[in-house]
Amino acid sequence: MTAPVTAEITARFGDRAGISESYGETTIDVAPADWIELLTFARDDLGHAFFDWLTGVDEPPDDFVVVAHVYAPETHARLLLRTRVPRADPRLPSAVGVYRGANWYERETYEMFGVIFEEHPYLVPLLLPDGFEGHPLRKDFVLAARVAKPWPGAKEPGESGHGAPSRRKTLPPGVPADWGPPDA
């Protein structure tokens, strides 16, 4: 990161922005209230016109971190922009008004982590089947689908009727022993 960029960020946000650099990547951290202002500043004043990606990071027990990566085509500079939203009420203003490319990334982050992007034009599930319950990229999400509902058509080794005995059935890691259908 060049000193002028650091100076511009500091001049605009003062102590409301944390600036760090690691592995050649500049990271700017702000509060959720400053999220849209930071994105707009990066685009309009720093020349980061290309929106690369946005995602969430689950940091139990209290927060989700929303991370966006933007790029300046003229200077080849990259910025990693971050903010934290509380797990109890994970809401953040939508970035779609600043970067149209944030649309599907926010939908994915909403679906996978449960972060609600306020004023998003179409915040509906994008990847998971209709009726899916929960947010699968949260660390507290138990991947117990095969235990609760057997995979259709799946056979365990030895269940084909060709003579080999069935192996002992085990639960996937992290699944409580009392989950799943009762043994018949």
C-alpha positions as CSV (number, residue, x, y, z in Angstrom):
1,M,0.0,0.0,0.0
2,T,1.3,3.4,-0.8
3,A,1.6,6.2,1.7
4,P,-0.9,8.5,-0.2
5,V,-3.6,5.8,0.1
6,T,-3.1,5.5,3.8
7,A,-3.1,9.2,4.2
8,E,-6.4,9.5,2.2
9,I,-8.1,6.8,4.3
10,T,-6.9,8.4,7.5
11,A,-7.9,11.9,6.4
12,R,-11.4,10.6,5.5
13,F,-12.1,8.2,8.4
14,G,-9.6,9.1,11.1
15,D,-9.7,6.6,13.9
16,R,-13.0,5.1,12.6
17,A,-10.9,3.0,10.2
18,G,-8.3,0.4,11.1
19,I,-5.6,0.0,8.4
20,S,-3.3,-3.0,8.2
21,E,-1.3,-4.8,5.6
22,S,-0.3,-8.4,5.4
23,Y,1.1,-10.4,2.5
24,G,0.9,-7.3,0.3
25,E,-2.8,-6.9,0.8
26,T,-4.2,-3.7,2.4
27,T,-7.1,-4.2,4.8
28,I,-9.4,-1.5,6.0
29,D,-11.8,-2.3,9.0
30,V,-14.7,0.0,9.7
31,A,-17.9,-0.2,11.8
32,P,-21.1,-1.2,10.0
33,A,-22.3,2.4,10.1
34,D,-19.3,3.4,7.9
35,W,-19.6,0.4,5.5
36,I,-21.3,2.2,2.5
37,E,-19.2,5.3,3.0
38,L,-16.0,3.2,2.8
39,L,-17.2,1.3,-0.3
40,T,-18.1,4.6,-2.0
41,F,-14.8,6.2,-1.0
42,A,-12.8,3.3,-2.4
43,R,-14.7,3.4,-5.7
44,D,-14.9,7.2,-6.2
45,D,-11.8,8.6,-4.5
46,L,-9.3,5.7,-4.6
47,G,-10.3,4.4,-8.0
48,H,-11.2,0.9,-7.0
49,A,-13.9,0.6,-9.6
50,F,-13.9,-3.2,-9.9
51,F,-15.8,-5.2,-7.3
52,D,-14.2,-8.6,-7.1
53,W,-16.1,-10.5,-4.3
54,L,-17.8,-10.4,-0.9
55,T,-18.3,-13.1,1.7
56,G,-18.8,-13.7,5.4
57,V,-16.6,-15.2,8.0
58,D,-18.2,-16.7,11.1
59,E,-16.2,-15.7,14.2
60,P,-18.1,-17.2,17.2
61,P,-19.4,-16.5,19.7
62,D,-20.3,-12.9,18.9
63,D,-19.7,-11.8,15.3
64,F,-19.7,-12.3,11.6
65,V,-17.2,-10.5,9.5
66,V,-18.3,-9.3,6.1
67,V,-15.3,-9.0,3.7
68,A,-15.3,-7.3,0.3
69,H,-12.4,-7.2,-2.2
70,V,-12.1,-4.3,-4.6
71,Y,-9.5,-3.6,-7.3
72,A,-8.3,-0.4,-9.0
73,P,-7.7,-1.3,-12.7
74,E,-5.5,1.7,-13.4
75,T,-3.1,1.3,-10.5
76,H,-3.5,-2.5,-10.0
77,A,-4.1,-1.8,-6.3
78,R,-6.3,-4.1,-4.2
79,L,-8.2,-3.4,-1.0
80,L,-9.8,-5.8,1.4
81,L,-12.6,-4.0,3.2
82,R,-14.1,-5.5,6.4
83,T,-16.8,-4.9,8.9
84,R,-18.2,-6.8,11.9
85,V,-21.9,-7.4,12.5
86,P,-23.3,-8.9,15.7
87,R,-24.4,-12.5,15.6
88,A,-27.6,-11.6,17.5
89,D,-28.7,-9.2,14.8
90,P,-26.5,-9.6,11.7
91,R,-27.6,-6.6,9.5
92,L,-25.6,-4.5,7.2
93,P,-26.6,-1.9,4.5
94,S,-26.5,-3.4,1.0
95,A,-23.5,-2.6,-1.2
96,V,-25.5,-3.0,-4.4
97,G,-26.1,0.7,-4.7
98,V,-22.3,1.3,-4.8
99,Y,-21.2,-1.9,-6.7
100,R,-23.9,-3.7,-8.7
101,G,-21.6,-6.7,-8.7
102,A,-22.3,-7.2,-5.0
103,N,-25.8,-8.4,-5.7
104,W,-25.3,-12.2,-5.9
105,Y,-22.5,-12.2,-3.3
106,E,-24.8,-10.6,-0.8
107,R,-27.5,-13.1,-1.6
108,E,-25.0,-15.9,-1.1
109,T,-23.8,-14.5,2.2
110,Y,-27.4,-14.0,3.4
111,E,-28.2,-17.6,2.5
112,M,-25.0,-19.2,3.9
113,F,-24.4,-17.1,7.0
114,G,-27.8,-15.3,7.7
115,V,-26.4,-11.8,7.3
116,I,-29.3,-9.5,6.2
117,F,-28.3,-6.8,3.7
118,E,-30.8,-4.1,4.2
119,E,-32.3,-2.5,1.1
120,H,-31.0,-5.2,-1.1
121,P,-33.2,-5.3,-4.3
122,Y,-33.9,-9.1,-4.2
123,L,-32.6,-10.8,-1.1
124,V,-33.7,-14.3,-1.7
125,P,-31.9,-17.7,-1.5
126,L,-29.5,-18.3,-4.4
127,L,-27.9,-21.7,-4.1
128,L,-29.7,-24.0,-1.7
129,P,-32.9,-25.9,-2.5
130,D,-36.3,-24.5,-1.6
131,G,-37.2,-25.1,2.0
132,F,-33.6,-25.6,3.2
133,E,-33.5,-24.6,6.9
134,G,-30.4,-23.0,8.5
135,H,-27.2,-21.4,7.3
136,P,-24.7,-24.0,6.4
137,L,-21.5,-22.0,6.6
138,R,-22.1,-21.0,10.3
139,K,-19.8,-22.9,12.6
140,D,-22.8,-23.9,14.8
141,F,-24.6,-25.6,11.8
142,V,-24.6,-29.4,12.3
143,L,-24.2,-31.2,9.0
144,A,-26.5,-34.0,10.0
145,A,-28.6,-34.4,6.9
146,R,-27.6,-38.0,6.2
147,V,-28.5,-39.0,9.8
148,A,-31.8,-37.2,10.0
149,K,-32.9,-38.2,6.5
150,P,-31.1,-41.0,4.7
151,W,-29.6,-40.3,1.3
152,P,-32.0,-41.6,-1.3
153,G,-30.7,-44.8,-3.0
154,A,-27.5,-44.8,-1.0
155,K,-26.2,-48.1,0.1
156,E,-23.6,-48.8,2.7
157,P,-20.9,-51.4,1.9
158,G,-22.3,-54.8,2.2
159,E,-25.9,-53.8,1.8
160,S,-26.1,-54.7,-1.9
161,G,-27.2,-58.3,-1.1
162,H,-24.1,-59.8,-2.5
163,G,-23.0,-61.6,0.6
164,A,-20.6,-59.2,2.4
165,P,-21.8,-58.3,5.9
166,S,-22.7,-54.7,6.6
167,R,-20.1,-52.6,8.4
168,R,-20.9,-50.9,11.7
169,K,-22.8,-47.7,11.0
170,T,-21.2,-44.6,12.5
171,L,-22.4,-41.1,12.8
172,P,-20.7,-38.2,11.0
173,P,-18.3,-36.1,13.1
174,G,-20.1,-33.6,15.3
175,V,-23.5,-35.3,15.2
176,P,-24.9,-36.1,18.7
177,A,-25.5,-39.8,19.3
178,D,-29.3,-39.3,19.9
179,W,-29.9,-37.8,16.4
180,G,-31.3,-39.7,13.5
181,P,-34.0,-42.3,13.0
182,P,-34.5,-44.9,15.7
183,D,-32.8,-48.3,15.0
184,A,-35.4,-50.7,13.6
